[in-house]
Amino acid sequence: MFIDKIKIFVKAGDGGNGAVSFRREKYVAKGGPDGGDGGNGGNIIFRIDEGANTLLAFRYKRKFVAENGGDGQGSKFHGKNGEDVIISVPRGTLIRESESGRIIMDMSEVNEFTVCRGGRGGWGNKHFATPTRQIPRFAKSGLPGEEKEITLELKMIADVGLAGLPSAGKSSLLAALSAARPKIAEYHFTTLEPSLGVVNTGGESGFVMADIPGLIEGAAEGAGLGHDFLRHIERCRMLVQVVDVSGSEGRSPADDLRVISDELMRFSPELASRPRIVAANKADLLTSDESEFLEIPSVYESAAELEEEAAKMGYRVIYISAAQKINLAALKNEIKRMLDELPPVLTYESELPDVSEAETACSPDDVTVARGDDGSFICEGDWLKLLVGRVNFDDRESLMYFENSLNKAGIIDKLRDSGCAEGDTVSMYGIEFDFID
């Protein structure tokens, strides 16, 4: 089974909490705080698997969660860092945000990419000891790991894409030019999934050719199989449009050329604008003499119409027989000549803003203040939630630290700007207190 698009959920590990601990040892005076830091959460990392060509591995497993960091312990022991989760994907896989559709990363040129970073471990109470706060009874909680719902979309990496109506001979051409062995039979839609083949052009040089299941009229709107697989030729540097010049299917070759060109234009105008060669296949049904191939247009009306239509579009027509392997060298040489002049395979840039790791941490700027139905002022935000979670409200020094943190972060100013006055009730994640200005 060929799977080339799938949605999964990924979550990095949460950071471990810092420890609240004090050294208590016989004959050791003033041991002081010795709470260790929490470990960092594991990351979600995508890695290229050169042997894979489908996303079938994600059919039954669509949720990936990395290990959380361990909590810190006494004696300044650091918590264990969480194990990373490595997810293998085929080269050419696009990682997108499911909700927005924006590209996170194109796994074409990079071999490894971290999609979700684990949360940083919290500080132990040893970090909060000062000359005036010698017994800190609080520590920092670990930060939560990033989580995303993402869509994996495979776009095969090939230099040349074969496009054409069913039974035009695309699979036969790929088999004749390369070592690929796609299924070939005399019925429509023999090819049910894209195939890749490497075409040798001499020495160590060559190019990759992709055979896409046959297009039909209306493919860009979802008819047939073509719409599902057109994405696999979006990266191609050029196209070879295979046309049955013999008319053995009862179709006009010129009409075939127009139909496929129209479908490509509807699917992607940029793709339709790529350089193109028209491979007039099954020419052996017109003449078996290779030397007469260039004379075919003047003899056969259907071929002359094809030449005329291709000339309007600016494409060169090369007459071949994939089944009899006639004139394939001319086609291969022309493809190589064009590729030598074309830019590299298309890669997609990330569509997300460039945000540094430091900027992704919780910020007090995101804290909001709203008026509740009972007249109280409700403060919410990830930064504030973490602050409340690490404060010991039964300890005087912890309360002083909490108050100083609110002042430094500008939360008190936000409350004033929202109309909070002396004696008003302020609520923060289950903690309520009267505002004192």
C-alpha positions, 0 to 999 in steps of 0.5 A: 500500500502506498501512503503519501499524506498522513496526520500525526500528533507529536509532543516533546517531553516536559522538563523535570521540576527542581527540588527543594532540599537542605543539606542535613549532615552531622558535624556540618554547620550551615549546610544550606539549600542543595536542591538539584535541577530538573532534567530537560524533556526529550525532543521530537526529531525527524530523520531521513530514511533513505530506504523508505519511499512511503509513509506506510509506517504511520498508518497504525501509529500516529501519536509520538510522545517523548520522555519527560525530564526527571525531577531534581533531588537533594545533594544537588543531584540533577534530574535525568534528561528525557530520551529523544524520539526519532521519527524516520521519514522518506527523503522529500517529506514535507512537514506542515502544521495541520491547522494552518497548512504552513510548511515547518520543514522540507526533509529534502536537504537536511538529514535531521530536524527537531520539530518539537523541543523538550521543556527545560528543567526547573531550577532547584532551590540552591539557585534562589539562596541569597544573603537575605534569603538563606532558606528558600523553600521553593524551586522552579517547575520544569517548562512544558515540552512543545506539542503539535498536530502536523501533516506529513506530505511526501513529494518524491524527489525526481528530476523528470516527471512523466505525465500522460493519459492512461495507457500512453506508455509512461511505465513502459518508457520508465522501464525501457530507460531505467532499471525500474520495473513498474507493472505494465499491462494493456488496461487503464490505471495499471499504475496505481502508485508513483514509481521512480527510476534512475536513468544512466547517461554515461559514467556516474551521471544520470537523472531520476525519473518519476512515473505518475499514475495516468491523468484523465480529464478532471484530474485537478478536481479529483477525478481518477488517480492523477489528483492524488499523485500530482504532488509527486511531480511538483519538484521535477525540474522538467516534464516529459509528456507521453502521448500515444501518437498511434491513436490506438486508444481511439483518441486524437494525440493533439487532444491528449496533449491539450487535456494533460496541459489543461489539467496541469495548469488547473492543478498548478500553473507553476508546474505547468510552466516547467520545461517540457518535451512531448514523447510521441510514443507507439510510433512503431505502430505507424512505421517500424523504420527508425530512420523514417520517424522524422518523416511521420508528421508529413505522412500521418494527419494525427501526427501533423496535428500533434506537431502543430499543437506542440509548436503552439505551446513551444514544445519539441516532439520526439517520436519513440517506441518504448515497447520496441526501445526505438529512438530512446537515445535521442529522447534521453540525450535531449532530456540530459541537455535540458537538465544541464541548463536547468536549476536544481530540484525544487525545495520548499522554504519554511513558512514559520517565523524565525523564532529563537529558542529563548523567544519560545519560552513562556513570557510575562508579556502573554499574561492577560487580565480580565474582569470576572462576573463577580468583579474580581480580576482574573490573571492568566498566562503560561508564565504566570501558571508556572510561577504560581506552581513553584511558590510555597504560599505558606512560606514568608520568603516564598511570598516575597519572591512571588511579589517581587516576580509580579512587580518585575514582570509588570503584572502589577502594572497590568492590574492597575491599567485594568482598573484594579484598585486597593482591596479588589480581589485578584485570582491567579490559578486557584490563588486569591488575594486582595490587591494592595497598592 
